[in-house]
Amino acid sequence: MARKSMHGEWSSRWAFVLAATGSAVGLGNIWKFPYITGENGGGAFVLVYLACIVVIGIPVMMAEIMLGRRGRQSPINTMYDLAVESGHNPNWKWLGWLGVLAGFLILSFYSVVAGWSLAYIFRSATGVFTGATADGVESLFLDRFLAHPETLLFWHTLFMAMTIIIVARGVKSGLESAVKFLMPTLFLLLLVMVGYAMSQGEAFMQGLEFMFRPDFSALTWGGVLTAMGQAFFTLSLGMGAIMVYGSYLSHTASISRTTFTIAAADTGVALLAGIAIFPIIFANNMEPSAGPGLIFISLPLAFGHMPGGVLFGSLFFVLLSFAAWTSSISLLEPVVTWLVETFNLRRITATLYAGIVTWLLGVASVFSFNEWAFEFEFAGVVKENGIFDILDILTTNIMLPLGGLFIAIFAAWFMSREASRDELGLGDGMRYNLWRFLVKFVTPAAILLVFLNMLGII
Ligand code: PHE
């Protein structure tokens, strides 16, 4: 009784791996991972993050791809159909809604930061950073960039337009070939940056220590929640992006192998980014806890002082922008498929509607860095960028884990054993049972534990 997707299918398993990796690898790895690691004290945070990838991220990703491939529609209609099909309450569709809403909220601020990356291509290429001091690059970012809402708005608009164009054309065309070439290049360039970090002597070891020597006294429950949220965010889980991509996956592809490839690539990029960035921070007596500006201050400083820095710098921000692009389209895709299915809209019309509303909300994030900036404290970390930070915390730390929790519960407790076993293609042996044990008990328990601790209930 296999369904077919009305939106098309990937040309191969490999195309799916590339697209899903494109979705996973993005600002989350290179911009967000280093800065929240810095805010939350380093090593212990990284350890919890890695544990979350393994015990929560990987099993949930398998579940999400599986549900997508079985339902073959937008997350909302997929959850509705799968629930009804297995004799359960159609209200499971609200899980799809939670995801679509999260995707829309995330994209609104994601696009603003992706805009920074676009702007930094031009700044690097024109040699603005050459020879600049630490104070200089900081002021270039804070005073000469973030303080100007019209500049941020321009780049945010450009990035949203780029996202709309690709999604309107259908995620398959163009995307596959772009990712195939860009991901390996990004990886190589990160290695160059790691090479530069190694040349920083003492500071390189200091950077490694900061990232890999766990000091649990530096970690709060809020930090644990942030690490767990980051595992969802970085793997694009809990909001239906991977579910939608899974809905275009052919029936013959192996879900488990695919998942491991994506998770490994994603984690590799995040760790490399951290290894490249922290030594630069320590070598220049900067603060690892500088917040969202971290890579936009530390990396330009490095580019300003390394041989070939103008070239490497521009190339780096080109690649970062591409990585953000292949992620942003997966944030918009769930809502667009839903609009197409439900209102019979043309893809291009649906994309325009969804894109414009997202763009509008993004304006609130643009002003969060200047006119409307306000401070608040979250889990012991001072956040300075009002609405932007609130949207980030609400989606990453609450909505995505909540979505993941229900995805796990549905896949393990509501879907029949036969259905998940057939779909995963792991056979009926130990590997399948391990997955089932993880999504049935470990994942939900871990998410609940973190939530309850955060709320001060246990
Ligand atoms: N995983 C992407 C990143 O790390 C962000 C993303 C989150 C994309 C959720 C899709 C869904 O940049």
Residues whose N, C-alpha, C, O or C-beta is under 5 A from the ligand:
A	BS01	LIG	S23 A24 V25 G26 L27 G28 N29 F233 T234 L235 S236 L237 A241 S327 S330 L331
